[in-house]
């Protein structure tokens, strides 16, 4: 793996299927990024096992083991910082991060709906209940809000007659994994700029690999 590959710290809370997709993609040297650490908010999850099988260092910060949410936020940020990431990927991480993570790192998150519609923990259920005929998934640069960061990429997924929350979510997950891998790779290889809420991938020849403005 090239030493110039972007360094990814991936945070997980569950099975780690998005993490696995990133691990698989980063095995190709042309991908432009590699997973250097995996963090979690709980022990005994498959996401950590996937990292361990891949030989990737892990760290765990459980919220109940800290005096308050602010202390937990600082501990998570310290765990991330110890691996000097270029990007932090929230891959099914089920807690909202606050400062200093939101101000210290560029964080990438996914959501199973077409933001800004249907943010929050039940995006698939809410979209289905509203009766939309098209939903999808979104990749954002995460901020301190709930699914409120600037949008990097989106892809539509049709709602089929007879869909349940489970069947629709499974189809969205397939698209979400691919879109996350593609978007992270492009961010790593091409760089990006942010103007207001507009994210543009790519750079001119005199710009650094990755920057926010």
N, C-alpha and C positions, 0 to 999 in steps of 0.2 A: 504494500500500500504506500502510495506516495506520501512523503512528509508534508507536502503542500495541501493534502486533502483537508477539507474543513472538519473541525472537531465537533462531534455531536454528543451532547449529554441528553439521554432520553429518560423521561419520567413516566412511570407506569403505576397502575393500581390493580391490574387484573391479569388477564391471560397473555397480554403482550403480542397480539397478532400484528399490530402496526409496527411494533419493535422488530418482530421477526422479518417483516418486509424490508425494513431499513437495514437490518443485518445482512440479509440476502443481497440487497442492492449494493451495499458497500463492499461486498467481496469482489466486485468488479472495479479495478483501479481507475477506469474511466468515469466512474460515478462522481468522483470529486469530493466525497465525504466519507467519514468513518465514525462508527460509534465508539467513543472512548470510555464511556461509563453509563451505567443505568441506575437511576435512583427510584425509590418507592416510598410510599407512606404506610406500608405494612409488610410483614414478613410472610413467608410461605406461599407466595403467589407464583404462577407459572411464568409471569414476565421476568422475575428474578432468575428462575431456573433457566430460561432461554439465554439470558445474559451469561450465566455461569457456564453453560454448555459451550458458548461461543468464546469463552475465555475473557469476557469483558468485566472489568471491576464493577462492583455494586456498592450502594450505600442505602440505608433505610433510616428515615426520620419519622417516627410515629408521633402524631399529635398529642396523645395522652401522656407521653413521656416528657412533655415540656410544660412549663408553668402557665403559659398562655399562647394565644395564636401568634403574637408578635415574636415570641421566642422561637416558636416552630418555624416561622418564616425565615428568621435569621439563620437557623440551623440548616434549613434546606438550601438557602443561598450559599452558605459556607461549603456545603457538600458539593454543590454545583461548581463553585469557583475553584475548588481544589483540582478540577480536571481541565481548567482553562478552555471552556468551550467557545466555539464560534457561533453555534446555534444551540438552543435548548428546545427539544421537541417534547411537547406534552402529548403522549401517546396513550390516551385513555386514562390520564391522571385525573382522579375524581375530586380533587380539592382545588380551590381557588388560591393562587399564590398572590401574596402582597409584596410590599417592599421588604428587603431590597432587591428581590429577584426581578420584579417588574421594571425596575429602573437600571439594573446592572447588566442584564442579558437581553439578547434578541431571542424571543420565544415564539415558537410556531405551534399552533394548535389546530385541531380539526373539529368540525361540528356537523352532525347528520341532518342538516337542513340548509336551505338557501338563505343565509343571513342577508339582511337583518331580520327576516321573518323567523319566528319560532326559535328564539334563543332559549338557553337553559337546559336543564337535565332531561327534559322530555320532548325534544325537538321532533322526533318521529311521531310520537303519540299526538302531539299538538297539531302537526301538519295533517295527519290523517283525520283527526276530529274536526278540523276546519273544512275538510272536503276538497283540498287542493287536488288537482290532477297531475301536477308535476311538483316534485320536491328535489332533494339532492344532497350534496355535501359541499362544505366550504372549508378552505384553508385560510387561516388568518395569522397575522402577527399579534400575539396575545398581549393584552394590557391588564390593568388591574380590575377591569369590569368583567361582566359575564358575557362572553361571546361578543364583545364589543370592539375588538381591535380591527385595524385596517385589513381589508380582504385582499388576499394574494391570488387565490384561484377558486373557481367554483365549477361544478359539473352537475347537470340535471339528471334526475332519475324519475321515470314515470311511475305514477301510482296506478296499479292495476286493479281491475274489478276483483273484489274478494280479498284484497290485501288485508292482512292483520298487521299490527305493530311489529310482530316478530318477522313476518315474511318480508315486509318492506325494509325493515332495518337490516336484514341479512343482505339484501341486494345493494343497499346503500354502502354497507361495510366493504363490499368488494370494490366498488368504485372509490371509496374513501382511501383504502390502502394504496391503490394505484396512484391516485391524485397526490397523496402525501409524499410518496416516494419520488414522483416526477417533480413536484414542486420543491422539495428539499434539495434534490439534485441540481435543479436550475438555480436556486438561491446560492448554493455552494459554488457552482461553476461560473455563473454569470454575474453574480452580485445583484444588488437591488438599490433602489432609492425610494424614499417615502416623502411625498409632498402632500401635506394635509392628510387626507384619508386615502390617497391614491398611491398604490404600490406599483412600481415599474421594475420589471426584471431586466438585467443587462446594464451595461455601463459603457461609457466612452473610454478610449485608450488611456486617458490620463487619470481615471478614477480608480480608487482602491477596489479590491475584489468585493468587499462587502461594506456597505455604508448606509446610514440612515440620515436623511436631512429633514 
